[in-house]
């Protein structure tokens, strides 16, 4: 999407494109798609935000900045910020967005 805009930025000046996909999914549905792609069961188990923050803060692989970002995303998700669908990605790039299954299959080695 960014590359498509940078190829011809003038028509996009001052515009905001909320990036949703063509299908809205909850975390349980995403886990089911990941399961299908990997051929093994992946489940989503929600935790409250305080526990999530504690886990992020105590895991050395997350910088403070990244942990803050992940927590903010979790809050935004709960508040419905990411709810919706649209076709901006395909309209602007000429290519439909990648499905969850396609993304996981493409990067399967990362999930081994």
N, CA, C and O atoms as a GROMACS GRO file, in nm:
protein
  448
    1UNK      N    1   0.083  -0.118   0.000
    1UNK     CA    2   0.000   0.000   0.000
    1UNK      C    3   0.088   0.124   0.000
    1UNK      O    4   0.065   0.217  -0.078
    2UNK      N    5   0.187   0.126   0.086
    2UNK     CA    6   0.277   0.241   0.094
    2UNK      C    7   0.350   0.260  -0.039
    2UNK      O    8   0.361   0.372  -0.089
    3UNK      N    9   0.399   0.151  -0.096
    3UNK     CA   10   0.470   0.160  -0.224
    3UNK      C   11   0.378   0.215  -0.334
    3UNK      O   12   0.421   0.296  -0.416
    4UNK      N   13   0.253   0.171  -0.334
    4UNK     CA   14   0.159   0.219  -0.435
    4UNK      C   15   0.135   0.369  -0.420
    4UNK      O   16   0.127   0.441  -0.520
    5UNK      N   17   0.124   0.416  -0.300
    5UNK     CA   18   0.103   0.559  -0.275
    5UNK      C   19   0.228   0.638  -0.313
    5UNK      O   20   0.218   0.746  -0.373
    6UNK      N   21   0.345   0.586  -0.279
    6UNK     CA   22   0.470   0.658  -0.310
    6UNK      C   23   0.499   0.664  -0.459
    6UNK      O   24   0.568   0.756  -0.505
    7UNK      N   25   0.447   0.568  -0.537
    7UNK     CA   26   0.465   0.572  -0.683
    7UNK      C   27   0.395   0.692  -0.745
    7UNK      O   28   0.441   0.748  -0.845
    8UNK      N   29   0.282   0.732  -0.684
    8UNK     CA   30   0.206   0.845  -0.735
    8UNK      C   31   0.139   0.915  -0.616
    8UNK      O   32   0.019   0.898  -0.594
    9UNK      N   33   0.215   0.992  -0.540
    9UNK     CA   34   0.163   1.047  -0.415
    9UNK      C   35   0.059   1.159  -0.429
    9UNK      O   36  -0.022   1.178  -0.338
   10UNK      N   37   0.059   1.232  -0.538
   10UNK     CA   38  -0.028   1.350  -0.550
   10UNK      C   39  -0.176   1.321  -0.522
   10UNK      O   40  -0.239   1.395  -0.447
   11UNK      N   41  -0.235   1.216  -0.580
   11UNK     CA   42  -0.378   1.193  -0.556
   11UNK      C   43  -0.411   1.157  -0.410
   11UNK      O   44  -0.528   1.159  -0.370
   12UNK      N   45  -0.309   1.125  -0.332
   12UNK     CA   46  -0.331   1.079  -0.194
   12UNK      C   47  -0.304   1.188  -0.091
   12UNK      O   48  -0.324   1.165   0.029
   13UNK      N   49  -0.258   1.303  -0.134
   13UNK     CA   50  -0.223   1.410  -0.042
   13UNK      C   51  -0.344   1.445   0.046
   13UNK      O   52  -0.453   1.472  -0.003
   14UNK      N   53  -0.320   1.445   0.176
   14UNK     CA   54  -0.424   1.481   0.271
   14UNK      C   55  -0.527   1.374   0.299
   14UNK      O   56  -0.619   1.397   0.378
   15UNK      N   57  -0.514   1.259   0.238
   15UNK     CA   58  -0.611   1.151   0.259
   15UNK      C   59  -0.564   1.057   0.369
   15UNK      O   60  -0.444   1.042   0.395
   16UNK      N   61  -0.659   0.995   0.433
   16UNK     CA   62  -0.633   0.894   0.535
   16UNK      C   63  -0.703   0.766   0.490
   16UNK      O   64  -0.822   0.768   0.455
   17UNK      N   65  -0.630   0.657   0.491
   17UNK     CA   66  -0.687   0.529   0.451
   17UNK      C   67  -0.685   0.433   0.569
   17UNK      O   68  -0.579   0.382   0.604
   18UNK      N   69  -0.799   0.408   0.631
   18UNK     CA   70  -0.800   0.306   0.736
   18UNK      C   71  -0.776   0.170   0.671
   18UNK      O   72  -0.844   0.133   0.575
   19UNK      N   73  -0.680   0.096   0.723
   19UNK     CA   74  -0.641  -0.030   0.659
   19UNK      C   75  -0.712  -0.148   0.725
   19UNK      O   76  -0.668  -0.200   0.827
   20UNK      N   77  -0.820  -0.186   0.663
   20UNK     CA   78  -0.894  -0.305   0.703
   20UNK      C   79  -0.884  -0.402   0.587
   20UNK      O   80  -0.846  -0.366   0.476
   21UNK      N   81  -0.918  -0.524   0.614
   21UNK     CA   82  -0.924  -0.621   0.507
   21UNK      C   83  -1.067  -0.638   0.459
   21UNK      O   84  -1.157  -0.568   0.506
   22UNK      N   85  -1.087  -0.729   0.367
   22UNK     CA   86  -1.222  -0.753   0.315
   22UNK      C   87  -1.308  -0.836   0.409
   22UNK      O   88  -1.429  -0.846   0.390
   23UNK      N   89  -1.245  -0.895   0.512
   23UNK     CA   90  -1.318  -0.978   0.607
   23UNK      C   91  -1.275  -0.939   0.748
   23UNK      O   92  -1.156  -0.932   0.778
   24UNK      N   93  -1.374  -0.914   0.833
   24UNK     CA   94  -1.343  -0.885   0.974
   24UNK      C   95  -1.342  -1.016   1.051
   24UNK      O   96  -1.433  -1.097   1.039
   25UNK      N   97  -1.236  -1.035   1.130
   25UNK     CA   98  -1.222  -1.159   1.207
   25UNK      C   99  -1.192  -1.127   1.352
   25UNK      O  100  -1.125  -1.028   1.382
   26UNK      N  101  -1.243  -1.210   1.443
   26UNK     CA  102  -1.204  -1.196   1.583
   26UNK      C  103  -1.083  -1.287   1.609
   26UNK      O  104  -1.040  -1.361   1.520
   27UNK      N  105  -1.029  -1.281   1.728
   27UNK     CA  106  -0.907  -1.357   1.757
   27UNK      C  107  -0.929  -1.508   1.752
   27UNK      O  108  -0.838  -1.583   1.716
   28UNK      N  109  -1.047  -1.554   1.786
   28UNK     CA  110  -1.077  -1.697   1.778
   28UNK      C  111  -1.077  -1.743   1.632
   28UNK      O  112  -1.026  -1.851   1.600
   29UNK      N  113  -1.133  -1.662   1.544
   29UNK     CA  114  -1.135  -1.695   1.401
   29UNK      C  115  -0.994  -1.690   1.342
   29UNK      O  116  -0.958  -1.773   1.258
   30UNK      N  117  -0.916  -1.594   1.387
   30UNK     CA  118  -0.777  -1.587   1.340
   30UNK      C  119  -0.701  -1.712   1.384
   30UNK      O  120  -0.627  -1.770   1.304
   31UNK      N  121  -0.719  -1.754   1.509
   31UNK     CA  122  -0.652  -1.875   1.558
   31UNK      C  123  -0.694  -1.997   1.476
   31UNK      O  124  -0.612  -2.084   1.448
   32UNK      N  125  -0.821  -2.004   1.439
   32UNK     CA  126  -0.868  -2.117   1.357
   32UNK      C  127  -0.801  -2.117   1.220
   32UNK      O  128  -0.764  -2.223   1.170
   33UNK      N  129  -0.784  -1.999   1.159
   33UNK     CA  130  -0.717  -1.990   1.030
   33UNK      C  131  -0.569  -2.026   1.042
   33UNK      O  132  -0.513  -2.092   0.954
   34UNK      N  133  -0.505  -1.984   1.151
   34UNK     CA  134  -0.365  -2.021   1.175
   34UNK      C  135  -0.354  -2.173   1.191
   34UNK      O  136  -0.262  -2.235   1.139
   35UNK      N  137  -0.449  -2.231   1.262
   35UNK     CA  138  -0.450  -2.377   1.280
   35UNK      C  139  -0.457  -2.449   1.147
   35UNK      O  140  -0.384  -2.545   1.124
   36UNK      N  141  -0.545  -2.402   1.060
   36UNK     CA  142  -0.558  -2.464   0.928
   36UNK      C  143  -0.427  -2.453   0.849
   36UNK      O  144  -0.384  -2.548   0.783
   37UNK      N  145  -0.365  -2.337   0.856
   37UNK     CA  146  -0.242  -2.315   0.779
   37UNK      C  147  -0.127  -2.399   0.831
   37UNK      O  148  -0.044  -2.446   0.753
   38UNK      N  149  -0.120  -2.417   0.962
   38UNK     CA  150  -0.008  -2.490   1.021
   38UNK      C  151  -0.036  -2.640   1.036
   38UNK      O  152   0.056  -2.719   1.057
   39UNK      N  153  -0.162  -2.678   1.025
   39UNK     CA  154  -0.197  -2.819   1.042
   39UNK      C  155  -0.187  -2.865   1.186
   39UNK      O  156  -0.169  -2.984   1.214
   40UNK      N  157  -0.198  -2.771   1.278
   40UNK     CA  158  -0.200  -2.805   1.421
   40UNK      C  159  -0.289  -2.704   1.492
   40UNK      O  160  -0.316  -2.596   1.440
   41UNK      N  161  -0.334  -2.741   1.610
   41UNK     CA  162  -0.429  -2.657   1.681
   41UNK      C  163  -0.361  -2.537   1.747
   41UNK      O  164  -0.264  -2.552   1.822
   42UNK      N  165  -0.413  -2.421   1.717
   42UNK     CA  166  -0.372  -2.297   1.782
   42UNK      C  167  -0.498  -2.238   1.842
   42UNK      O  168  -0.599  -2.222   1.773
   43UNK      N  169  -0.494  -2.206   1.970
   43UNK     CA  170  -0.612  -2.149   2.036
   43UNK      C  171  -0.581  -2.010   2.086
   43UNK      O  172  -0.467  -1.978   2.119
   44UNK      N  173  -0.682  -1.928   2.090
   44UNK     CA  174  -0.672  -1.794   2.146
   44UNK      C  175  -0.731  -1.797   2.286
   44UNK      O  176  -0.846  -1.838   2.304
   45UNK      N  177  -0.653  -1.754   2.383
   45UNK     CA  178  -0.701  -1.746   2.520
   45UNK      C  179  -0.680  -1.602   2.569
   45UNK      O  180  -0.567  -1.562   2.597
   46UNK      N  181  -0.788  -1.526   2.578
   46UNK     CA  182  -0.773  -1.387   2.619
   46UNK      C  183  -0.727  -1.375   2.764
   46UNK      O  184  -0.760  -1.458   2.849
   47UNK      N  185  -0.651  -1.270   2.790
   47UNK     CA  186  -0.611  -1.236   2.927
   47UNK      C  187  -0.647  -1.090   2.948
   47UNK      O  188  -0.657  -1.012   2.853
   48UNK      N  189  -0.668  -1.052   3.075
   48UNK     CA  190  -0.703  -0.913   3.098
   48UNK      C  191  -0.581  -0.824   3.076
   48UNK      O  192  -0.467  -0.872   3.077
   49UNK      N  193  -0.604  -0.697   3.055
   49UNK     CA  194  -0.498  -0.605   3.016
   49UNK      C  195  -0.389  -0.591   3.121
   49UNK      O  196  -0.272  -0.573   3.087
   50UNK      N  197  -0.425  -0.599   3.249
   50UNK     CA  198  -0.323  -0.589   3.354
   50UNK      C  199  -0.225  -0.705   3.346
   50UNK      O  200  -0.104  -0.686   3.358
   51UNK      N  201  -0.277  -0.827   3.327
   51UNK     CA  202  -0.190  -0.944   3.314
   51UNK      C  203  -0.108  -0.936   3.186
   51UNK      O  204   0.010  -0.969   3.185
   52UNK      N  205  -0.170  -0.891   3.077
   52UNK     CA  206  -0.099  -0.875   2.950
   52UNK      C  207   0.018  -0.778   2.968
   52UNK      O  208   0.129  -0.806   2.924
   53UNK      N  209  -0.007  -0.665   3.032
   53UNK     CA  210   0.099  -0.566   3.056
   53UNK      C  211   0.210  -0.624   3.141
   53UNK      O  212   0.328  -0.603   3.113
   54UNK      N  213   0.173  -0.698   3.245
   54UNK     CA  214   0.274  -0.759   3.333
   54UNK      C  215   0.362  -0.857   3.254
   54UNK      O  216   0.483  -0.859   3.272
   55UNK      N  217   0.299  -0.937   3.169
   55UNK     CA  218   0.376  -1.033   3.088
   55UNK      C  219   0.469  -0.960   2.991
   55UNK      O  220   0.584  -1.001   2.973
   56UNK      N  221   0.421  -0.854   2.929
   56UNK     CA  222   0.506  -0.778   2.838
   56UNK      C  223   0.622  -0.714   2.912
   56UNK      O  224   0.736  -0.716   2.864
   57UNK      N  225   0.593  -0.658   3.029
   57UNK     CA  226   0.696  -0.588   3.106
   57UNK      C  227   0.804  -0.681   3.160
   57UNK      O  228   0.916  -0.638   3.187
   58UNK      N  229   0.771  -0.809   3.177
   58UNK     CA  230   0.868  -0.903   3.234
   58UNK      C  231   0.937  -0.990   3.128
   58UNK      O  232   1.020  -1.074   3.162
   59UNK      N  233   0.903  -0.970   3.003
   59UNK     CA  234   0.965  -1.048   2.895
   59UNK      C  235   1.073  -0.964   2.829
   59UNK      O  236   1.044  -0.861   2.768
   60UNK      N  237   1.197  -1.008   2.842
   60UNK     CA  238   1.312  -0.930   2.793
   60UNK      C  239   1.311  -0.908   2.642
   60UNK      O  240   1.378  -0.818   2.593
   61UNK      N  241   1.237  -0.990   2.568
   61UNK     CA  242   1.240  -0.973   2.422
   61UNK      C  243   1.157  -0.854   2.374
   61UNK      O  244   1.163  -0.818   2.256
   62UNK      N  245   1.080  -0.794   2.463
   62UNK     CA  246   0.998  -0.677   2.427
   62UNK      C  247   1.060  -0.551   2.486
   62UNK      O  248   1.073  -0.538   2.608
   63UNK      N  249   1.097  -0.459   2.400
   63UNK     CA  250   1.145  -0.329   2.449
   63UNK      C  251   1.027  -0.257   2.514
   63UNK      O  252   0.911  -0.292   2.489
   64UNK      N  253   1.056  -0.157   2.595
   64UNK     CA  254   0.949  -0.080   2.658
   64UNK      C  255   0.857  -0.018   2.552
   64UNK      O  256   0.735  -0.017   2.567
   65UNK      N  257   0.917   0.032   2.445
   65UNK     CA  258   0.840   0.097   2.340
   65UNK      C  259   0.749  -0.003   2.270
   65UNK      O  260   0.632   0.026   2.245
   66UNK      N  261   0.802  -0.122   2.238
   66UNK     CA  262   0.722  -0.223   2.170
   66UNK      C  263   0.612  -0.276   2.262
   66UNK      O  264   0.500  -0.299   2.218
   67UNK      N  265   0.644  -0.296   2.390
   67UNK     CA  266   0.544  -0.342   2.486
   67UNK      C  267   0.431  -0.240   2.497
   67UNK      O  268   0.314  -0.277   2.501
   68UNK      N  269   0.466  -0.111   2.500
   68UNK     CA  270   0.364  -0.006   2.507
   68UNK      C  271   0.277  -0.009   2.381
   68UNK      O  272   0.155   0.007   2.389
   69UNK      N  273   0.339  -0.030   2.266
   69UNK     CA  274   0.264  -0.039   2.141
   69UNK      C  275   0.166  -0.156   2.145
   69UNK      O  276   0.048  -0.139   2.112
   70UNK      N  277   0.213  -0.273   2.184
   70UNK     CA  278   0.126  -0.391   2.189
   70UNK      C  279   0.009  -0.370   2.285
   70UNK      O  280  -0.103  -0.410   2.255
   71UNK      N  281   0.035  -0.309   2.398
   71UNK     CA  282  -0.072  -0.282   2.494
   71UNK      C  283  -0.172  -0.182   2.434
   71UNK      O  284  -0.293  -0.199   2.450
   72UNK      N  285  -0.123  -0.081   2.367
   72UNK     CA  286  -0.212   0.017   2.303
   72UNK      C  287  -0.298  -0.048   2.195
   72UNK      O  288  -0.416  -0.017   2.182
   73UNK      N  289  -0.239  -0.138   2.119
   73UNK     CA  290  -0.315  -0.211   2.017
   73UNK      C  291  -0.425  -0.295   2.083
   73UNK      O  292  -0.537  -0.301   2.033
   74UNK      N  293  -0.392  -0.360   2.195
   74UNK     CA  294  -0.492  -0.442   2.265
   74UNK      C  295  -0.608  -0.355   2.314
   74UNK      O  296  -0.724  -0.395   2.304
   75UNK      N  297  -0.577  -0.239   2.367
   75UNK     CA  298  -0.682  -0.146   2.413
   75UNK      C  299  -0.766  -0.100   2.295
   75UNK      O  300  -0.889  -0.101   2.302
   76UNK      N  301  -0.700  -0.060   2.186
   76UNK     CA  302  -0.773  -0.016   2.067
   76UNK      C  303  -0.863  -0.127   2.013
   76UNK      O  304  -0.975  -0.100   1.970
   77UNK      N  305  -0.814  -0.250   2.014
   77UNK     CA  306  -0.895  -0.362   1.967
   77UNK      C  307  -1.021  -0.375   2.052
   77UNK      O  308  -1.131  -0.391   2.000
   78UNK      N  309  -1.004  -0.369   2.184
   78UNK     CA  310  -1.119  -0.381   2.273
   78UNK      C  311  -1.219  -0.268   2.252
   78UNK      O  312  -1.339  -0.286   2.272
   79UNK      N  313  -1.170  -0.152   2.212
   79UNK     CA  314  -1.257  -0.037   2.192
   79UNK      C  315  -1.313  -0.030   2.049
   79UNK      O  316  -1.381   0.067   2.015
   80UNK      N  317  -1.284  -0.130   1.967
   80UNK     CA  318  -1.342  -0.139   1.834
   80UNK      C  319  -1.275  -0.055   1.727
   80UNK      O  320  -1.331  -0.035   1.620
   81UNK      N  321  -1.156  -0.004   1.755
   81UNK     CA  322  -1.086   0.081   1.659
   81UNK      C  323  -1.059   0.009   1.528
   81UNK      O  324  -1.059   0.070   1.421
   82UNK      N  325  -1.037  -0.122   1.535
   82UNK     CA  326  -1.001  -0.198   1.415
   82UNK      C  327  -1.121  -0.266   1.350
   82UNK      O  328  -1.105  -0.344   1.256
   83UNK      N  329  -1.240  -0.237   1.397
   83UNK     CA  330  -1.360  -0.300   1.342
   83UNK      C  331  -1.393  -0.242   1.206
   83UNK      O  332  -1.386  -0.121   1.186
   84UNK      N  333  -1.428  -0.327   1.115
   84UNK     CA  334  -1.470  -0.281   0.984
   84UNK      C  335  -1.402  -0.357   0.872
   84UNK      O  336  -1.310  -0.436   0.893
   85UNK      N  337  -1.448  -0.330   0.754
   85UNK     CA  338  -1.389  -0.388   0.633
   85UNK      C  339  -1.387  -0.279   0.526
   85UNK      O  340  -1.465  -0.185   0.530
   86UNK      N  341  -1.298  -0.294   0.432
   86UNK     CA  342  -1.297  -0.207   0.314
   86UNK      C  343  -1.211  -0.271   0.207
   86UNK      O  344  -1.153  -0.378   0.227
   87UNK      N  345  -1.202  -0.205   0.095
   87UNK     CA  346  -1.126  -0.260  -0.016
   87UNK      C  347  -1.013  -0.166  -0.061
   87UNK      O  348  -0.965  -0.177  -0.174
   88UNK      N  349  -0.970  -0.075   0.027
   88UNK     CA  350  -0.867   0.022  -0.011
   88UNK      C  351  -0.739  -0.044  -0.060
   88UNK      O  352  -0.679   0.002  -0.158
   89UNK      N  353  -0.696  -0.149   0.007
   89UNK     CA  354  -0.570  -0.212  -0.031
   89UNK      C  355  -0.576  -0.260  -0.176
   89UNK      O  356  -0.487  -0.232  -0.255
   90UNK      N  357  -0.681  -0.333  -0.209
   90UNK     CA  358  -0.693  -0.384  -0.346
   90UNK      C  359  -0.715  -0.270  -0.447
   90UNK      O  360  -0.660  -0.274  -0.557
   91UNK      N  361  -0.794  -0.171  -0.410
   91UNK     CA  362  -0.819  -0.059  -0.501
   91UNK      C  363  -0.690   0.018  -0.533
   91UNK      O  364  -0.668   0.058  -0.648
   92UNK      N  365  -0.606   0.037  -0.432
   92UNK     CA  366  -0.486   0.118  -0.452
   92UNK      C  367  -0.368   0.040  -0.507
   92UNK      O  368  -0.280   0.096  -0.573
   93UNK      N  369  -0.365  -0.090  -0.480
   93UNK     CA  370  -0.249  -0.170  -0.524
   93UNK      C  371  -0.280  -0.260  -0.642
   93UNK      O  372  -0.190  -0.304  -0.713
   94UNK      N  373  -0.408  -0.288  -0.663
   94UNK     CA  374  -0.446  -0.383  -0.767
   94UNK      C  375  -0.434  -0.528  -0.722
   94UNK      O  376  -0.458  -0.620  -0.800
   95UNK      N  377  -0.396  -0.548  -0.597
   95UNK     CA  378  -0.377  -0.682  -0.542
   95UNK      C  379  -0.459  -0.694  -0.413
   95UNK      O  380  -0.451  -0.606  -0.327
   96UNK      N  381  -0.535  -0.800  -0.399
   96UNK     CA  382  -0.611  -0.816  -0.274
   96UNK      C  383  -0.515  -0.839  -0.156
   96UNK      O  384  -0.406  -0.893  -0.174
   97UNK      N  385  -0.557  -0.798  -0.037
   97UNK     CA  386  -0.472  -0.822   0.080
   97UNK      C  387  -0.455  -0.972   0.104
   97UNK      O  388  -0.542  -1.052   0.068
   98UNK      N  389  -0.344  -1.007   0.165
   98UNK     CA  390  -0.315  -1.147   0.194
   98UNK      C  391  -0.408  -1.197   0.305
   98UNK      O  392  -0.434  -1.125   0.402
   99UNK      N  393  -0.457  -1.317   0.291
   99UNK     CA  394  -0.539  -1.378   0.396
   99UNK      C  395  -0.449  -1.421   0.511
   99UNK      O  396  -0.327  -1.430   0.496
  100UNK      N  397  -0.510  -1.446   0.624
  100UNK     CA  398  -0.434  -1.496   0.740
  100UNK      C  399  -0.364  -1.627   0.703
  100UNK      O  400  -0.245  -1.644   0.730
  101UNK      N  401  -0.439  -1.718   0.641
  101UNK     CA  402  -0.378  -1.847   0.604
  101UNK      C  403  -0.260  -1.828   0.509
  101UNK      O  404  -0.156  -1.891   0.527
  102UNK      N  405  -0.275  -1.741   0.410
  102UNK     CA  406  -0.166  -1.720   0.314
  102UNK      C  407  -0.044  -1.661   0.383
  102UNK      O  408   0.069  -1.701   0.354
  103UNK      N  409  -0.066  -1.566   0.475
  103UNK     CA  410   0.046  -1.506   0.547
  103UNK      C  411   0.120  -1.611   0.631
  103UNK      O  412   0.242  -1.618   0.629
  104UNK      N  413   0.044  -1.692   0.703
  104UNK     CA  414   0.105  -1.794   0.788
  104UNK      C  415   0.179  -1.897   0.702
  104UNK      O  416   0.291  -1.937   0.737
  105UNK      N  417   0.120  -1.940   0.593
  105UNK     CA  418   0.189  -2.036   0.506
  105UNK      C  419   0.317  -1.977   0.448
  105UNK      O  420   0.419  -2.046   0.439
  106UNK      N  421   0.313  -1.851   0.410
  106UNK     CA  422   0.431  -1.785   0.354
  106UNK      C  423   0.544  -1.778   0.456
  106UNK      O  424   0.661  -1.784   0.420
  107UNK      N  425   0.508  -1.764   0.582
  107UNK     CA  426   0.608  -1.748   0.689
  107UNK      C  427   0.607  -1.867   0.785
  107UNK      O  428   0.640  -1.853   0.903
  108UNK      N  429   0.569  -1.983   0.735
  108UNK     CA  430   0.552  -2.102   0.820
  108UNK      C  431   0.675  -2.135   0.904
  108UNK      O  432   0.663  -2.181   1.017
  109UNK      N  433   0.792  -2.113   0.849
  109UNK     CA  434   0.915  -2.143   0.924
  109UNK      C  435   0.923  -2.065   1.053
  109UNK      O  436   0.982  -2.112   1.150
  110UNK      N  437   0.865  -1.948   1.057
  110UNK     CA  438   0.866  -1.864   1.178
  110UNK      C  439   0.777  -1.921   1.287
  110UNK      O  440   0.792  -1.886   1.404
  111UNK      N  441   0.685  -2.008   1.249
  111UNK     CA  442   0.588  -2.064   1.343
  111UNK      C  443   0.617  -2.210   1.377
  111UNK      O  444   0.535  -2.278   1.439
  112UNK      N  445   0.734  -2.258   1.338
  112UNK     CA  446   0.770  -2.398   1.362
  112UNK      C  447   0.799  -2.423   1.508
  112UNK      O  448   0.831  -2.536   1.546
   0.00000   0.00000   0.00000
